[in-house]
Amino acid sequence: MNRFALSVSRGIARVTGSALGPYQTAVVRIGFSATWLLFLLREYPHRQELYGPDGPWSWGLAQQLIANNGAFTALIWSDSRVWFELVYALAVLSGVLLLLGWHTRALSVLFMAGVLSLQNRSVFMGDGGDNVLHLMCIYLVFTRCAQVWSLDARRARRTRGARARGEWVVDRTGPALWGVLGAVLVTVTSAGWLFDGDLFVPLLLWAVWLASAVWWVVGHRARTAEPRILLDVVANVVHNGALLVIMAEACLIYATAGWYKIQGSRWQDGTAVYYPLHLDSFSPWPALADLLSSSGTMVMLVTYGTVIVQVAFPFTLFNRRVKNVLLAAMIMEHAVIAVVLGLPFFSLAMIAADAVFLPTSFLRRLGDRATRGRVRTAA
């Protein structure tokens, strides 16, 4: 009984005492923001047809759909072309700043608003990776994903160093950003736009804004350390819970995909991979597709291997070596899909989701090599 109680107490201390997986959540942040940013930049010439006034899914049709499903999108507030361009530009900007980790708490909320606004405006634009991004942009809001590899982490180190030298550090950007976003929230709420549909996203926006105010007041006005410690504990619990949800979501995606594949006759007879290789919509490199599908044995091995890896992966999480092997296989599979089937953003989204399972030691070595490379380049 004492061992059990000791294990439980250690588990509680670990969950509440620190935000777990700092490198993994940083990679997830970088991966999804880069995926979204690259997609927006690539589709910039076609933005009006995809999500704007010139698209086949008109603003009127979007209004009817939003009235039924209550999904959040700022693009339904106005059919103005200027408003669309502003929302698109803010989506690009939030992707850049979240990628860099600049005031990540506020930018993760703006990133989520940009993703939801564009995706919910035209629900038929996507390749599967958009669904993953749709979910992950919400989960990122709850994580402390800028502990490493971010401008926030660099600013925190510099602030600690300055305070250790007895210098007074004042953050003016954070309160100014908070004030601007608060004014926007008050404006759209007063206009009756924010709470028209489902309440989850509007309440989340207000909750994060109010929590940021409480965090700043406690950090700058509390006379004792206890209130800040309490807020740290709450933030750690929320972060760790969100990290668990991200991991569970990735496992659910693979398990569901694998078990559905098992039920398909083409997956059972080992020929399923052959058919998408010969679809015009998924053949950017016909010669390469023909080469890969020329061997029946290869097609069969890839077909069965895909099913086995997807079904088995969730069951290997407690065996580090087997998990890492299957993880490498899945990342390689998505890289091949990106090239052979012409689905780069779907593959990038899935690789970003897979990154939550990467070993910390590997990510640290990767970060160290990137730092040394940057130093050499600068020299």
C-alpha positions in Angstrom: 0.0 0.0 0.0 2.9 2.4 0.8 4.4 1.7 -2.6 1.2 2.4 -4.3 0.7 5.6 -2.4 4.3 6.6 -3.1 3.8 5.9 -6.8 0.6 8.0 -6.9 2.2 10.9 -5.1 5.1 10.8 -7.5 2.8 10.8 -10.5 0.8 13.7 -9.1 4.0 15.6 -8.4 5.2 15.0 -12.0 2.0 16.0 -13.6 1.6 19.2 -11.5 5.2 20.1 -11.1 6.2 20.6 -14.7 4.9 20.8 -18.3 5.9 17.5 -19.8 7.2 17.0 -23.3 8.6 20.5 -23.9 10.5 19.4 -27.0 7.6 17.4 -28.4 5.1 20.2 -28.0 7.6 22.6 -29.6 7.9 20.3 -32.6 4.1 20.0 -32.9 3.8 23.8 -32.7 6.5 24.3 -35.4 5.1 21.5 -37.6 1.5 22.6 -37.7 2.2 26.3 -38.0 4.7 25.5 -40.9 2.2 23.3 -42.6 -0.6 25.9 -42.4 1.8 28.7 -43.5 3.1 26.8 -46.5 -0.4 25.9 -47.5 -1.6 29.5 -47.3 1.5 30.8 -49.3 1.2 28.1 -52.0 -2.5 28.8 -52.4 -2.2 32.6 -52.2 -2.9 33.2 -55.9 -6.0 31.0 -55.6 -7.2 32.2 -52.2 -10.3 34.0 -53.6 -11.5 30.8 -55.3 -10.8 28.6 -52.3 -12.1 30.7 -49.4 -13.1 34.1 -50.7 -15.9 35.8 -52.6 -15.0 34.1 -55.9 -15.3 30.6 -54.7 -18.1 28.1 -55.9 -19.1 27.8 -52.2 -20.6 31.2 -52.0 -21.0 33.4 -48.9 -24.7 32.7 -48.9 -24.2 28.9 -48.8 -21.7 29.4 -46.1 -24.2 31.4 -44.1 -26.8 28.6 -44.4 -24.3 26.0 -43.3 -23.0 28.0 -40.3 -26.6 28.6 -39.2 -27.1 24.8 -39.0 -23.8 23.6 -37.5 -22.8 26.7 -35.5 -19.1 26.5 -36.5 -16.8 29.5 -35.8 -15.6 31.6 -38.8 -14.8 35.3 -38.8 -15.4 35.3 -42.6 -19.2 35.0 -42.0 -19.2 38.4 -40.3 -18.9 40.2 -43.7 -18.8 39.4 -47.4 -16.4 42.2 -48.1 -13.4 41.4 -50.2 -11.3 43.7 -47.9 -12.4 41.8 -44.8 -11.4 38.5 -46.5 -8.0 39.8 -47.4 -7.5 41.1 -43.8 -8.4 37.7 -42.3 -6.2 35.8 -44.8 -3.3 38.2 -44.0 -3.8 37.7 -40.3 -3.8 33.9 -40.8 -0.5 34.1 -42.6 1.0 36.4 -39.9 -0.2 34.3 -37.0 1.4 31.3 -38.7 4.7 33.0 -39.0 4.7 34.3 -35.4 3.6 31.0 -33.9 6.3 29.2 -35.9 8.8 31.6 -34.3 7.2 31.3 -30.8 6.6 35.0 -30.3 4.1 35.6 -27.5 2.8 32.1 -28.1 -0.2 32.1 -25.8 -1.9 35.0 -27.7 -0.6 33.8 -31.1 -1.9 30.3 -30.6 -5.4 31.7 -30.1 -5.0 33.9 -33.3 -3.7 30.9 -35.1 -6.7 28.8 -34.1 -9.1 31.6 -35.1 -7.4 31.8 -38.6 -7.5 28.1 -39.2 -11.1 27.8 -38.1 -12.2 30.9 -40.0 -10.8 29.7 -43.4 -11.6 26.0 -43.0 -15.2 26.5 -41.8 -15.8 29.1 -44.6 -15.3 26.4 -47.3 -15.6 23.0 -45.8 -14.9 21.1 -49.0 -11.4 22.4 -49.4 -8.9 19.9 -48.0 -7.2 16.6 -48.4 -7.6 15.0 -44.9 -4.7 16.9 -43.3 -7.0 19.8 -42.8 -9.1 17.7 -40.4 -5.9 17.0 -38.3 -4.9 20.7 -38.4 -8.5 21.7 -37.4 -8.2 19.6 -34.2 -4.6 20.3 -33.3 -4.9 24.1 -33.6 -7.5 23.9 -30.8 -5.3 21.6 -28.6 -2.3 23.9 -29.0 -4.1 26.7 -27.2 -4.0 24.6 -24.0 -0.3 23.7 -24.2 2.8 25.5 -23.1 4.5 24.9 -26.4 7.1 27.6 -26.3 9.3 26.3 -23.5 12.1 25.6 -26.0 13.0 26.6 -29.6 11.0 29.9 -29.4 11.5 33.6 -29.1 9.5 33.4 -25.8 12.1 31.0 -24.4 14.9 33.3 -25.5 13.2 36.3 -24.0 12.6 34.4 -20.7 16.4 33.5 -20.5 17.3 37.1 -21.1 14.8 38.3 -18.5 16.2 35.9 -15.9 19.7 37.0 -16.7 18.8 40.7 -16.4 17.0 40.2 -13.1 20.0 38.2 -11.8 22.1 41.3 -12.5 19.6 43.5 -10.6 18.1 45.1 -13.7 14.4 46.0 -14.0 12.7 44.4 -17.0 9.4 45.8 -18.3 7.4 43.9 -20.9 5.4 46.5 -22.9 4.5 44.3 -25.9 2.5 41.7 -24.0 0.1 44.2 -22.3 -0.3 46.1 -25.6 -1.1 42.9 -27.4 -3.6 41.9 -24.7 -5.2 45.3 -24.9 -5.6 45.2 -28.7 -7.1 41.7 -28.6 -9.4 42.7 -25.8 -10.7 45.6 -27.8 -11.4 43.3 -30.7 -13.2 40.8 -28.5 -15.4 43.5 -27.0 -16.2 44.9 -30.4 -17.2 41.6 -32.1 -19.1 40.6 -29.0 -21.0 43.9 -28.8 -21.9 43.5 -32.5 -23.4 40.2 -31.8 -21.1 38.2 -34.1 -19.1 36.2 -31.7 -21.9 34.2 -29.9 -24.0 33.5 -33.0 -23.1 29.8 -33.2 -21.5 27.2 -31.0 -20.3 28.7 -27.7 -17.0 26.7 -27.3 -14.7 28.9 -29.4 -16.1 32.2 -28.2 -15.9 31.1 -24.5 -12.4 29.8 -25.1 -11.3 33.2 -26.6 -12.7 35.1 -23.6 -11.3 32.5 -21.1 -7.7 32.8 -22.5 -7.9 36.6 -22.6 -9.1 36.8 -18.9 -6.6 34.1 -17.8 -3.8 36.2 -19.4 -4.9 39.2 -17.3 -4.9 37.1 -14.1 -1.5 35.7 -14.9 0.0 39.2 -15.5 -1.6 40.6 -12.3 -0.4 37.7 -10.2 3.1 37.9 -11.7 3.5 41.6 -11.1 1.4 42.4 -8.1 1.3 39.3 -5.8 3.3 39.8 -2.6 4.0 36.1 -2.1 5.0 33.2 -4.3 1.9 31.0 -3.6 -0.5 32.5 -6.2 2.1 32.2 -8.9 2.9 28.6 -7.9 -0.9 27.8 -8.0 -1.2 29.3 -11.5 1.9 27.3 -12.6 0.3 24.1 -11.3 -3.0 24.8 -13.1 -1.1 25.6 -16.3 1.0 22.4 -16.0 -2.1 20.3 -15.5 -3.9 21.8 -18.5 -0.8 21.4 -20.6 -0.2 17.8 -19.7 -3.9 17.0 -20.3 -3.7 18.6 -23.7 -0.6 16.7 -24.5 -2.3 13.4 -23.5 -5.2 14.4 -25.8 -2.9 15.1 -28.7 -1.2 11.7 -28.3 -4.6 9.9 -28.0 -5.9 11.7 -31.1 -2.9 10.6 -33.1 -3.4 7.0 -31.9 -7.1 7.2 -32.7 -6.4 8.4 -36.2 -4.1 5.5 -37.0 -6.2 2.8 -35.2 -9.4 3.9 -36.9 -7.7 4.1 -40.3 -6.1 0.7 -39.8 -9.2 -1.1 -38.7 -11.3 0.4 -41.5 -8.7 -0.8 -44.0 -8.9 -4.3 -42.7 -12.6 -4.4 -43.6 -11.9 -3.4 -47.2 -11.6 -6.2 -49.8 -8.8 -4.4 -51.7 -6.7 -4.2 -48.5 -7.4 -7.8 -47.7 -6.2 -9.1 -51.1 -3.2 -6.8 -51.0 -3.9 -4.6 -54.1 -5.3 -1.4 -52.4 -2.1 0.6 -52.9 -2.1 0.0 -56.7 -5.3 2.0 -57.4 -4.4 5.5 -56.1 -1.1 5.3 -57.9 -3.0 5.3 -61.2 -5.6 8.0 -60.5 -5.0 11.2 -62.5 -5.7 13.4 -59.4 -3.0 11.6 -57.4 -0.3 11.1 -60.0 2.1 14.1 -60.2 4.9 11.7 -61.2 3.2 9.1 -63.5 6.6 7.4 -64.3 7.4 7.0 -60.6 4.0 5.6 -59.9 4.3 3.1 -62.7 7.7 2.1 -61.4 6.4 1.5 -57.8 3.3 -0.4 -59.0 5.2 -2.6 -61.5 6.0 -5.2 -58.9 3.0 -7.0 -57.5 5.1 -8.3 -54.6 6.0 -4.7 -53.7 2.4 -3.5 -53.9 1.3 -6.4 -51.6 4.1 -5.7 -49.1 3.3 -2.0 -48.9 -0.5 -2.7 -48.6 -0.2 -5.2 -45.8 2.6 -3.2 -44.2 0.5 -0.1 -44.0 -2.3 -1.9 -42.3 0.0 -3.7 -39.8 1.8 -0.5 -38.9 -1.4 1.5 -38.4 -3.1 -1.1 -36.3 -0.1 -2.1 -34.2 1.2 1.4 -33.4 -1.1 2.3 -30.5 -0.2 -1.0 -28.8 3.6 -0.4 -29.0 3.7 2.9 -27.1 5.0 1.1 -24.0 7.8 -0.5 -25.8 10.2 2.3 -26.8 12.3 0.4 -29.3 9.3 -1.1 -31.3 7.5 2.2 -31.1 10.4 4.1 -32.5 10.8 1.6 -35.4 7.1 1.9 -36.3 7.2 5.7 -35.9 10.1 5.9 -38.4 8.1 3.7 -40.8 5.1 5.9 -40.6 7.0 9.1 -41.1 8.7 7.5 -44.1 5.3 6.4 -45.4 4.0 9.9 -45.2 7.1 11.3 -46.9 6.5 8.9 -49.8 2.8 9.8 -49.9 3.8 13.5 -50.2 6.0 12.9 -53.2 4.3 10.0 -55.0 0.6 10.9 -54.5 1.1 14.7 -54.4 -0.3 15.3 -50.9 2.4 17.3 -49.2 0.3 19.1 -46.7 -1.6 16.0 -45.6 1.8 14.3 -45.1 3.2 17.3 -43.2 0.2 17.4 -40.9 0.5 13.7 -40.1 4.3 14.0 -39.6 3.7 16.9 -37.2 1.2 14.8 -35.3 3.6 11.9 -35.2 6.3 14.1 -33.8 4.6 14.1 -30.4 6.0 10.5 -29.9 9.6 11.3 -30.9 12.2 10.6 -28.2 13.4 13.6 -26.2 17.1 12.6 -26.7 16.7 12.6 -30.4 15.0 16.0 -30.4 17.7 17.4 -28.2 20.5 16.2 -30.5 18.5 17.6 -33.5 18.3 21.0 -31.7 22.0 21.0 -30.9 22.9 20.2 -34.5 20.6 23.0 -35.7 22.2 25.4 -33.3 25.7 24.5 -34.3 24.8 24.8 -38.0 23.3 28.2 -37.3 26.4 29.4 -35.5 28.6 28.1 -38.3 26.5 29.9 -40.9 26.6 33.1 -39.0 30.3 32.9 -38.6 
